[in-house]
């Protein structure tokens, strides 16, 4: 059960990281 929660947490963090990276890329492209 603990492994499931940890896996879900890692997946959520990974999704947030990808979302943040795409938003940063959009800002970066707009500045140039």
C-alpha positions, 0 to 999 in steps of 0.5 A, spaced: 500 500 500 505 504 501 508 503 495 502 505 491 502 511 494 509 513 493 508 511 486 502 515 485 506 521 488 512 520 483 507 520 477 504 527 480 510 530 481 513 528 474 506 530 471 507 537 474 514 537 472 512 536 465 507 541 465 512 546 468 517 545 463 512 546 457 510 553 460 517 555 461 519 553 454 513 557 452 515 563 456 522 562 453 520 562 446 516 568 447 521 572 449 526 571 443 
